[in-house]
Amino acid sequence: MSASGGTKVTGRGGAGLPPRLLDCIRRFGDEGWRERKQAVEEVLMVLATEQPDGPTFAALIDTLIDGVIDPLASAIYEGREHETKVVAGGGVSARAACQDVLIQLGRASLPKVLQRLDPDDTRSSGTRLMVDMIGQIGGESEIPILTKFLRDAEADENLRASAAAALGEIGGPTAIAALEELLGDDSEMLQLYALDALRAASAAVPVERLAPLLEHAVTRKGAAALLGVTASVEAVELLLPLLGDDMRGVRAAAIEGIARLRVALAERDLANVVDDAVAVIDDETKIKVRELIGHRERDVSIAAIALAGLAKDAGAVAAVLPRMEDPMVYERALALVERLGTAANDALVEVLDSLEVASREALYRLIGALPGEVDQRLINLLLEGLEDPLETVAAAACDALRRVGGRSAMAPLYRGCGREGPVGEHAAEALAEVAERRSAERRGRGHDELLLLIGGSWPHAGALARNLCRVVGRLGLIEFVPPLVSMLGSSDVGVRVAAALALGSIAGDHEGVGALCFSLADEDPQVRAAACRSLGQLADAQSVHPLLAATSDPIALVRAAAVQALVSIDNPISLARMREIILDDSSTNVVVHAIAGLGRSNQNQDLTLLMSLCASQDHEVVKAAARALKYYPAHRATAALLGLLSHERWDVRWAAAEVLSERGDVTALGPLQRARKLEQDALVRQILGQAIDRLRELEAERTETSGRNPSRNLGRNPGRNPEDKPKA
């Protein structure tokens, strides 16, 4: 039943509340926010744990509503309502605490809110505050009462504005229709509130309803924002003039709106409508768009960069530099430079003299994104950046030279390889990339420039030696095998590791294989592991026996690398050792790699071993066994995988479902469907669904091609292994 006589406090204070709840309510009036927050949490905890009876709960809601309508007249300040500091504060913080509790209670508090609301009281602040509450906790059934207030021309304008905001929070077609109706009101303030509410409701308002509102300064920004979500070609023509508006807020809304329109129109292959319109904006408009690149809101800034690119505004490059620490701005800035093309060259040259130290890294990365030939002054700037004491700046210069550097960059990058840490590594990557590019440009000349630069005498220790190994390994140059072999004897562990890894990247029959086999006896486990990995890449048959010996290394890292290499070489000789490792090795990592080695043997004894591993206590071993069963056609492999669908760990169930999908055994369809009904984990349900869909497709294809002949279906599916004979 609705209230009568106005929306006001009950005047009952804390009557009907137990002492603990009343104490919490009174603490809503404390000065400290921590105390108020603790009191709010305590009220919610009491309600959750003690579950007070109906009358007590009703009394609490009434007290909270009193605190929203008039905190000074509520139980919160009972006995303190005339204190000077209480009167001066107005109870704003206490009202916020009451609202917080009511909102967290949600629709449980809604019946009381509606009961206390007097629909005939259209002038008091109490009604407006209750309407605000309905917007927070109400739903579609509350739209009629809100619409009544909205349409009441005699009601207080603030109440109608609150009703509009509440309808925007609730949303839906009925609420949006009422708000669109308010756009025709004589009050510009109400029109503004209606625009904001329609935006909150994600409404797509017809362009013709918004166009008249662009003529008024008060409603122009809100109308521009809504035009951006219309996905209408006509909206582009209306928004374009607003890019030059004198009000910064209007320009920001127009820029965001045009950016959104382009995304929406691109889905209909109409992005060119925006592109063509923005491409012809005048210089004054470009400057106004450029100003918003520094906007405090990221979305506006990103949209402004995008529009500057469409307008081919080279002057926007300087505005972007200070904001490139933001990853999203960084991505858009690179796209801007690519779109500007050669014009970006001149723009970047212009900012050199005024460049701040903090912007050097950003500038280098923009130079690296330039298409085509790059101005030599910019290249020289990058070369200077290689000597920068700041690692991030020097690394950025290396990365840029990797993309745009030429012959002049090779010697400085070679020197950069001598720097310790990330800079030296970035310089090595850049030198390799530039050398490869130069070799492609000078067909038939090979890497003579690099050979001349490096010379015949290499250092055998330090950063330069390590990074030169990376360079020649990246290029895969067989002529550098002898110096790499020599470096395997370096006193620097890092150099020996780098040389071993580089040899694995150089294909062909060379002396590096034998040298790497000798390195399996190196005193440092990192070198031994690197040698194993490279031998696995080279896959030379002579390395099988040394690698088998390395599987007994005392260090698990080396054993794992040796097993991985043997799996890559895929020599049947290693299978017996793989079985021993699975049964005896203490390292899960080593065992997991060895299990992968049995994946393609297709021997009955290995199938039996893998099925037994599905019952292991180590879930990593179980997952490895499941993946290894993928290539075994025997039906009992399918049965073992189906058993894992009830495993306690979600990742094991996920792996089993994935393998069942890849095996293509349609006999698993029924169990997979039952497992999906019982599965609680969303990710596992998803992969189960994908497996079911794939097997259904396979079943349909095989039924169609075999003319529903069961014998042919059996021939196409992974069926019973001939070795799976019934035992006597």
C-alpha positions in Angstrom: 0.0 0.0 0.0 1.4 3.4 -1.0 2.2 6.1 1.5 -0.2 9.1 1.8 0.6 12.5 3.2 4.0 12.8 1.4 7.2 10.8 1.2 8.7 11.5 4.6 10.3 9.9 7.7 8.1 7.6 9.9 9.1 9.4 13.1 9.5 6.0 14.9 13.2 6.3 15.2 14.8 2.9 16.0 11.6 1.3 17.4 11.5 -2.4 16.7 15.2 -2.8 16.1 17.4 -5.1 18.4 20.2 -3.2 20.2 23.0 -4.6 18.0 21.4 -3.4 14.7 20.4 -0.1 16.3 24.0 0.5 17.4 25.3 -0.2 13.9 22.7 2.2 12.4 23.8 5.0 14.8 27.4 4.4 13.7 26.4 5.5 10.2 26.7 9.0 11.6 30.4 8.6 12.7 32.9 11.1 11.2 35.4 8.5 10.0 34.6 6.6 6.7 36.3 3.5 8.0 33.9 3.4 10.9 30.9 3.9 8.7 32.1 1.2 6.3 32.6 -1.3 9.1 29.1 -0.5 10.4 27.6 -1.2 7.0 29.4 -4.5 6.7 28.3 -5.4 10.2 24.6 -4.8 9.4 24.9 -7.0 6.3 26.6 -9.7 8.3 23.9 -9.7 11.0 21.2 -10.1 8.3 23.1 -13.0 6.7 23.9 -14.9 9.9 21.0 -14.2 12.2 18.2 -13.8 9.6 15.9 -11.6 11.7 12.2 -12.1 11.6 9.8 -10.3 9.3 8.8 -7.4 11.7 12.5 -6.8 12.6 13.5 -6.8 9.0 10.7 -4.4 8.1 11.7 -2.1 11.0 15.3 -2.1 9.7 14.2 -1.2 6.1 12.0 1.6 7.5 14.9 3.0 9.5 17.2 2.9 6.5 14.6 4.6 4.3 14.3 7.3 7.0 18.1 7.7 6.8 17.8 8.3 3.1 14.9 10.7 3.2 16.2 12.8 6.1 19.2 11.5 8.1 18.9 14.3 10.8 15.3 13.2 11.6 16.1 9.5 11.6 17.4 7.1 14.3 21.0 7.7 13.2 21.2 11.0 15.0 18.6 10.5 17.6 19.5 12.8 20.5 22.3 14.5 18.5 20.2 16.2 15.8 20.9 19.7 17.1 24.7 19.4 17.5 26.4 22.0 15.4 28.7 19.7 13.4 25.8 17.3 12.7 23.6 20.1 11.4 26.5 21.5 9.3 27.3 18.2 7.7 23.6 17.6 6.8 24.0 13.8 7.3 25.3 13.3 3.7 27.6 10.5 4.7 25.0 8.8 6.8 22.5 8.9 3.9 25.1 7.3 1.6 25.6 4.5 4.2 21.8 3.8 4.2 21.7 3.8 0.5 24.6 1.4 0.3 22.8 -1.2 2.6 19.5 -0.8 0.7 21.2 -1.3 -2.7 23.1 -4.4 -1.5 19.9 -5.9 -0.2 18.5 -5.4 -3.7 14.9 -6.2 -4.4 14.3 -7.4 -0.8 14.1 -3.8 0.2 12.0 -2.7 -2.8 8.5 -3.4 -1.4 9.1 -1.1 1.5 10.5 1.6 -0.8 7.4 1.4 -3.0 5.2 1.4 0.1 6.9 4.6 1.5 6.7 6.4 -1.9 3.7 8.7 -2.1 2.8 9.0 -5.9 0.9 12.2 -5.3 3.9 13.9 -3.6 5.6 15.3 -6.7 7.4 18.2 -5.0 9.4 16.8 -2.0 13.0 15.7 -2.0 11.9 12.4 -0.3 10.0 11.3 -3.4 13.0 12.1 -5.5 15.3 10.1 -3.3 13.0 7.1 -3.4 12.9 7.4 -7.2 16.7 7.3 -7.2 16.5 4.1 -5.1 14.1 2.5 -7.5 16.5 3.2 -10.3 19.2 1.2 -8.4 17.1 -1.8 -7.2 14.0 -1.7 -9.4 13.1 -3.5 -12.6 10.6 -3.6 -15.4 7.6 -3.7 -13.1 8.6 -0.3 -11.7 8.6 1.4 -15.1 4.9 2.6 -14.9 5.4 4.5 -11.7 8.6 6.1 -13.0 6.9 7.0 -16.3 4.1 8.6 -14.3 6.6 11.0 -12.6 8.4 11.5 -15.9 5.3 12.7 -17.7 3.9 14.9 -15.0 4.5 18.4 -16.2 3.5 19.8 -12.8 6.0 17.7 -10.9 9.3 19.1 -9.7 11.8 19.2 -12.5 14.5 17.5 -10.4 12.0 14.6 -9.7 11.4 14.2 -13.4 15.1 14.2 -14.0 15.6 11.5 -11.4 12.8 9.4 -13.0 14.6 9.7 -16.3 17.9 8.6 -14.8 16.1 5.7 -13.1 14.5 4.6 -16.4 17.9 4.7 -18.0 19.3 2.4 -15.3 16.5 -0.1 -15.8 16.5 0.1 -19.6 14.4 -2.0 -22.0 12.1 -0.9 -24.8 9.3 0.5 -22.6 11.8 2.7 -20.7 13.5 3.8 -23.9 10.2 4.8 -25.5 9.3 7.0 -22.5 12.7 8.6 -22.5 12.5 9.3 -26.3 9.1 11.0 -25.6 10.9 13.3 -23.1 13.3 14.5 -25.8 10.4 16.7 -27.1 9.9 18.4 -23.7 10.3 22.2 -23.6 13.0 22.0 -20.8 16.5 21.7 -22.1 17.6 20.3 -18.8 15.1 17.5 -19.0 16.2 16.8 -22.6 19.8 16.6 -21.4 18.8 14.1 -18.7 16.8 12.1 -21.2 19.9 11.9 -23.5 22.1 10.7 -20.7 19.5 8.1 -19.6 19.1 6.9 -23.2 22.9 6.5 -23.4 22.9 4.5 -20.1 20.2 2.3 -21.6 22.3 1.7 -24.7 19.4 2.9 -26.8 19.7 3.4 -30.6 17.7 6.5 -31.1 16.5 7.5 -34.6 18.8 10.1 -36.2 15.8 12.4 -36.9 14.9 12.6 -33.2 18.5 13.7 -32.4 19.2 16.1 -35.2 17.2 19.0 -33.7 19.0 18.7 -30.4 22.3 19.5 -32.0 21.2 23.1 -32.5 21.2 23.8 -28.7 24.4 24.1 -26.7 22.9 22.3 -23.7 21.9 19.2 -25.6 24.5 19.1 -28.3 27.1 16.9 -26.5 24.5 14.3 -25.4 23.0 14.1 -28.9 26.4 13.7 -30.4 27.2 10.8 -28.1 23.9 9.1 -29.1 24.5 9.6 -32.8 27.6 7.5 -32.4 25.6 4.4 -31.6 23.0 4.7 -34.4 25.1 2.8 -36.9 23.6 5.2 -39.5 25.3 6.7 -42.5 23.2 9.9 -42.0 24.8 10.4 -38.6 28.2 10.9 -40.1 27.1 14.1 -41.9 25.7 15.4 -38.7 28.7 14.7 -36.5 31.4 15.9 -38.9 30.8 19.7 -38.4 30.9 19.1 -34.6 34.7 18.2 -34.9 35.2 22.0 -35.1 32.8 22.9 -32.3 34.1 25.5 -29.8 33.1 23.3 -26.8 35.8 20.7 -26.0 33.2 18.3 -24.6 31.1 18.4 -27.8 34.2 17.7 -29.9 35.1 14.8 -27.7 31.7 13.3 -28.0 31.7 13.8 -31.8 35.1 12.2 -32.1 34.1 9.1 -30.1 30.8 9.0 -32.0 32.5 9.0 -35.4 35.0 6.3 -34.3 32.1 4.1 -33.1 30.2 4.7 -36.3 33.2 3.6 -38.4 33.4 0.3 -36.5 29.6 -0.3 -36.9 29.6 0.7 -40.6 32.7 -1.5 -41.3 30.6 -4.5 -40.5 28.5 -3.6 -43.5 31.5 -2.7 -45.6 30.7 1.0 -45.4 33.8 2.2 -43.4 34.7 4.2 -46.5 31.8 6.6 -45.7 33.6 7.8 -42.6 37.1 7.6 -44.2 36.1 9.8 -47.2 34.3 12.3 -44.9 37.2 12.7 -42.5 39.9 12.8 -45.2 38.7 16.2 -46.4 38.4 18.1 -43.1 40.2 21.4 -43.1 43.4 22.3 -41.3 41.6 24.2 -38.5 39.5 21.2 -37.7 42.6 18.9 -37.8 44.1 21.1 -35.1 41.0 20.8 -32.9 41.0 17.0 -33.3 44.7 16.9 -32.5 44.1 18.8 -29.3 42.0 15.9 -28.0 44.8 13.4 -28.3 45.9 14.6 -24.9 42.4 14.1 -23.4 42.2 12.6 -19.9 39.9 9.9 -21.1 41.7 7.1 -23.0 38.7 6.4 -25.3 38.6 10.0 -26.5 42.4 10.0 -27.0 42.4 6.8 -29.0 39.5 8.0 -31.2 41.3 11.3 -31.8 44.5 9.4 -32.9 42.4 7.2 -35.3 40.7 10.3 -36.8 44.0 12.1 -37.2 45.2 9.1 -39.2 42.1 9.2 -41.4 42.7 12.9 -41.9 46.4 12.4 -42.8 47.3 14.9 -40.1 51.1 14.6 -39.8 51.1 17.2 -37.0 49.4 14.7 -34.7 52.6 12.7 -34.4 54.1 15.2 -31.9 50.9 15.1 -29.8 51.0 11.3 -29.6 54.6 11.0 -28.2 53.9 12.1 -24.6 51.1 9.5 -24.2 52.7 6.4 -25.7 53.3 4.8 -22.3 49.7 3.7 -22.5 49.7 0.4 -24.5 46.4 1.2 -26.3 47.7 4.6 -27.4 51.0 3.0 -28.4 49.2 0.6 -30.8 47.1 3.4 -32.3 50.2 5.6 -32.6 52.0 2.9 -34.7 48.9 2.6 -36.9 48.9 6.4 -37.3 52.5 6.5 -38.5 51.9 3.6 -40.9 48.8 5.4 -42.4 50.7 8.7 -42.7 53.4 7.0 -44.8 56.2 9.2 -46.0 54.5 12.3 -44.5 55.4 10.9 -41.0 59.1 11.1 -41.9 58.9 14.9 -42.1 56.7 15.1 -39.0 59.1 13.1 -36.9 62.1 15.2 -38.2 60.2 18.4 -37.1 59.9 17.2 -33.5 63.7 16.4 -33.1 64.7 19.8 -31.8 61.8 20.1 -29.3 62.0 16.5 -28.1 61.9 15.9 -24.4 64.1 13.2 -22.9 61.0 11.2 -21.7 59.8 10.9 -25.2 62.9 9.4 -26.8 61.8 5.8 -26.4 58.3 6.6 -27.9 59.9 8.4 -30.8 62.3 5.5 -31.6 59.4 3.1 -31.7 57.4 5.4 -34.0 60.5 5.6 -36.3 60.6 1.8 -36.4 57.0 1.8 -37.6 57.7 4.1 -40.6 56.9 2.5 -44.0 59.3 2.8 -46.9 62.6 4.7 -46.9 63.4 6.5 -43.7 65.0 9.9 -43.5 68.7 9.6 -42.7 68.4 12.2 -39.9 66.0 9.8 -38.1 68.4 6.9 -38.7 71.2 8.9 -37.2 69.0 9.6 -34.2 68.5 5.9 -33.7 72.2 5.3 -34.0 72.8 7.8 -31.3 70.2 6.1 -29.2 72.2 2.9 -29.2 74.6 4.6 -26.8 71.9 5.8 -24.4 72.6 4.8 -20.8 69.0 3.9 -20.2 68.5 0.3 -21.2 64.8 0.7 -22.3 65.7 3.6 -24.6 68.7 1.9 -26.1 66.7 -1.3 -26.6 64.0 0.7 -28.3 66.6 2.1 -30.7 67.8 -1.4 -31.5 64.2 -2.6 -32.2 63.6 0.4 -34.5 66.8 -0.3 -36.4 65.8 -3.9 -36.7 62.9 -2.7 -38.9 64.3 0.3 -40.8 68.1 0.0 -40.5 70.4 -0.5 -43.4 74.2 -0.9 -44.0 75.0 2.1 -41.9 73.4 0.5 -38.9 75.4 -2.7 -39.0 78.7 -1.5 -37.4 76.9 0.4 -34.5 74.7 -2.7 -33.9 77.8 -4.9 -33.8 79.2 -2.6 -31.1 75.9 -2.7 -29.3 76.2 -6.5 -29.1 79.0 -5.9 -26.7 76.6 -4.4 -24.1 75.5 -6.6 -21.2 71.9 -7.4 -20.6 68.8 -6.8 -22.8 70.5 -4.1 -24.9 73.1 -6.5 -26.3 70.4 -9.2 -27.0 68.2 -6.6 -28.8 71.2 -5.4 -30.8 72.0 -9.0 -31.8 68.4 -9.6 -33.0 68.6 -6.3 -34.9 72.0 -7.1 -36.5 70.7 -10.5 -37.7 67.6 -8.9 -39.2 69.5 -6.1 -41.0 72.0 -8.6 -42.3 69.3 -10.8 -43.6 67.5 -7.9 -45.3 70.8 -6.6 -46.8 71.5 -10.1 -48.2 68.1 -10.3 -49.8 68.6 -6.8 -51.4 72.0 -7.8 -52.7 71.2 -11.1 -54.3 74.2 -13.3 -55.0 76.4 -11.4 -52.5 75.4 -13.4 -49.5 76.5 -12.1 -46.1 79.8 -10.6 -47.2 79.1 -7.4 -45.3 78.6 -9.3 -42.1 81.6 -11.5 -42.7 83.8 -8.4 -43.2 82.4 -6.8 -40.1 82.9 -9.8 -37.8 86.3 -10.8 -39.2 88.2 -14.0 -38.6 89.0 -13.4 -34.9 86.1 -13.7 -32.5 86.2 -12.9 -28.8 85.8 -16.0 -26.6 84.2 -14.4 -23.5 81.8 -11.7 -22.6 78.6 -10.2 -24.1 80.0 -9.7 -27.6 80.9 -13.4 -27.9 77.5 -14.5 -26.6 75.5 -12.2 -28.9 77.6 -12.9 -32.0 76.6 -16.6 -31.4 73.0 -15.5 -31.4 73.5 -13.5 -34.7 75.0 -16.4 -36.7 72.6 -18.9 -35.2 69.7 -16.8 -36.2 71.1 -16.5 -39.8 72.0 -20.3 -39.9 75.3 -19.6 -41.7 77.3 -22.9 -42.1 80.6 -21.0 -42.6 80.4 -19.9 -38.9 80.4 -23.5 -37.6 84.2 -23.6 -37.0 84.2 -20.5 -34.7 81.1 -21.8 -32.9 82.8 -25.1 -32.3 85.8 -23.2 -31.0 83.6 -21.3 -28.6 82.3 -24.5 -27.0 85.7 -24.5 -25.3 85.3 -21.0 -23.9 85.8 -20.3 -20.2 82.6 -18.3 -20.2 79.6 -20.5 -19.5 77.2 -18.1 -21.2 79.3 -18.2 -24.4 79.3 -22.0 -24.4 75.5 -22.1 -23.9 75.0 -19.6 -26.7 77.4 -21.4 -29.1 75.7 -24.8 -28.4 72.2 -23.3 -29.1 73.5 -21.5 -32.3 74.9 -24.8 -33.7 71.4 -26.3 -33.4 70.1 -23.6 -35.7 72.5 -24.3 -38.5 71.1 -27.1 -40.7 73.3 -29.5 -42.7 76.0 -32.0 -42.3 78.7 -30.3 -40.3 81.3 -30.8 -37.5 79.0 -29.2 -35.0 77.2 -32.5 -34.3 80.3 -34.2 -33.0 81.3 -31.1 -31.0 77.9 -31.0 -29.4 78.1 -34.7 -28.5 81.4 -33.9 -26.7 79.6 -31.0 -24.9 77.3 -33.5 -23.3 80.2 -34.0 -20.9 80.6 -30.3 -20.1 81.0 -29.4 -16.4 78.0 -27.0 -16.5 74.5 -28.5 -16.7 73.2 -25.5 -18.7 75.7 -26.3 -21.5 74.8 -30.0 -21.4 71.1 -29.2 -21.7 71.7 -26.7 -24.6 73.8 -29.3 -26.4 70.9 -31.8 -26.0 68.4 -29.4 -27.4 70.5 -28.6 -30.4 71.2 -32.3 -31.1 67.5 -32.8 -31.1 67.0 -30.0 -33.7 69.8 -31.4 -35.9 68.4 -35.0 -35.6 71.6 -36.7 -36.7 71.6 -40.4 -36.1 75.1 -40.4 -34.7 73.9 -38.4 -31.7 71.4 -41.1 -30.5 73.8 -43.1 -28.3 75.4 -40.0 -26.7 71.9 -38.7 -25.9 70.9 -42.0 -24.5 73.8 -41.7 -22.1 72.7 -38.2 -21.2 69.4 -39.5 -20.0 71.3 -40.8 -17.0 72.7 -37.3 -16.2 72.5 -36.4 -12.4 70.7 -33.1 -13.3 67.0 -33.4 -14.2 67.2 -30.4 -16.5 69.8 -32.2 -18.7 67.9 -35.5 -18.6 64.7 -33.8 -19.7 66.5 -32.1 -22.6 68.1 -35.4 -23.7 64.7 -37.2 -23.6 63.1 -34.3 -25.6 65.9 -34.6 -28.2 65.5 -38.4 -28.5 61.7 -37.9 -29.0 62.4 -35.4 -31.8 64.8 -37.8 -33.5 62.3 -40.6 -33.2 64.7 -43.5 -33.4 63.2 -46.9 -32.3 66.4 -47.7 -30.4 65.4 -45.2 -27.7 62.0 -46.8 -26.9 63.4 -49.2 -24.4 65.2 -46.4 -22.6 61.9 -44.4 -22.6 60.1 -47.2 -20.8 62.9 -47.4 -18.2 62.8 -43.7 -17.5 59.0 -43.7 -17.1 59.3 -46.4 -14.5 62.4 -45.3 -12.7 63.1 -41.5 -13.0 62.2 -39.3 -10.0 61.6 -36.2 -12.1 58.0 -35.6 -13.3 59.3 -33.4 -16.1 61.6 -36.1 -17.4 58.9 -38.7 -17.2 56.4 -36.5 -19.1 58.8 -36.1 -22.0 59.5 -39.8 -22.0 55.8 -40.6 -22.2 55.6 -38.4 -25.3 58.2 -40.7 -26.8 55.9 -43.7 -26.6 53.1 -41.8 -28.4 53.8 -43.2 -31.8 55.2 -46.7 -31.1 51.8 -48.3 -31.4 53.1 -51.4 -29.6 50.8 -53.3 -27.3 53.2 -53.2 -24.4 53.4 -49.4 -24.6 49.6 -49.1 -24.8 49.4 -51.2 -21.6 51.9 -49.0 -19.9 50.2 -45.8 -21.0 46.8 -47.1 -19.8 48.4 -47.9 -16.4 49.8 -44.4 -16.2 46.3 -43.0 -16.5 45.8 -44.1 -12.8 49.0 -42.3 -11.6 48.8 -40.0 -8.6 50.7 -37.3 -10.5 48.2 -35.4 -12.7 51.0 -34.2 -15.1 51.8 -37.8 -15.8 48.1 -38.6 -16.3 47.8 -35.7 -18.8 50.9 -36.8 -20.7 49.6 -40.4 -20.9 46.3 -39.2 -22.2 48.0 -37.2 -25.0 50.2 -40.1 -25.9 47.1 -42.3 -26.4 46.0 -40.1 -29.3 47.7 -42.3 -31.9 46.8 -45.7 -30.6 43.9 -47.1 -32.7 42.9 -49.8 -30.1 39.4 -49.3 -28.7 40.7 -49.8 -25.2 42.7 -46.6 -25.6 39.3 -44.9 -26.0 38.0 -46.6 -22.9 41.0 -45.4 -20.9 40.4 -41.8 -22.0 36.7 -42.0 -21.3 37.6 -43.1 -17.8 39.5 -39.9 -17.3 36.4 -37.8 -17.9 35.5 -38.5 -14.3 38.9 -37.5 -12.9 38.9 -35.1 -10.0 41.0 -32.5 -11.8 39.5 -30.3 -14.5 42.7 -30.1 -16.5 42.9 -33.9 -16.8 39.2 -34.1 -17.9 39.9 -31.3 -20.4 43.0 -33.1 -21.9 41.0 -36.4 -22.2 38.1 -34.7 -24.0 40.6 -32.9 -26.4 42.3 -36.2 -27.3 39.0 -38.0 -27.7 38.0 -35.3 -30.2 41.3 -35.7 -32.1 41.1 -39.5 -32.2 37.9 -39.4 -34.2 36.5 -42.6 -32.5 32.7 -42.1 -32.9 32.0 -44.8 -30.3 32.9 -42.2 -27.7 29.9 -40.0 -28.6 27.5 -41.4 -26.1 29.8 -41.3 -23.1 30.9 -37.8 -24.1 27.3 -36.6 -24.1 26.6 -38.1 -20.7 29.8 -36.6 -19.3 28.9 -33.1 -20.6 25.5 -33.3 -18.8 27.3 -34.0 -15.5 30.3 -31.7 -16.0 30.5 -28.6 -13.6 33.5 -26.8 -15.1 32.6 -24.4 -17.9 35.9 -24.8 -19.8 35.6 -28.6 -19.7 32.0 -28.4 -20.9 33.1 -26.3 -23.8 35.8 -28.7 -25.0 33.3 -31.6 -24.5 30.8 -29.8 -26.7 33.5 -29.3 -29.3 34.4 -33.0 -29.2 30.8 -34.0 -29.5 30.3 -31.7 -32.5 33.4 -33.0 -34.3 32.5 -36.7 -33.7 29.0 -36.0 -35.0 30.4 -34.5 -38.2 32.7 -37.5 -38.6 29.9 -39.9 -38.1 27.7 -38.1 -40.6 30.5 -38.1 -43.2 31.3 -41.7 -42.7 27.7 -42.8 -42.8 27.2 -40.9 -46.1 30.4 -42.2 -47.8 29.8 -45.8 -46.6 26.1 -46.0 -47.5 25.4 -46.8 -43.9 27.6 -50.0 -44.1 28.7 -50.9 -40.6 31.7 -52.8 -41.8 33.1 -49.8 -43.7 32.5 -47.6 -40.7 34.6 -49.9 -38.6 37.3 -49.7 -41.2 37.4 -45.9 -41.0 37.2 -45.5 -37.2 40.0 -46.3 -34.8 38.6 -49.8 -33.9 39.8 -52.8 -32.1 43.5 -53.5 -32.4 44.3 -56.9 -34.0 46.5 -57.6 -31.0 43.5 -57.2 -28.6 42.6 -60.8 -28.7 40.4 -62.4 -26.1 42.5 -64.3 -23.5 42.0 -67.9 -22.9 
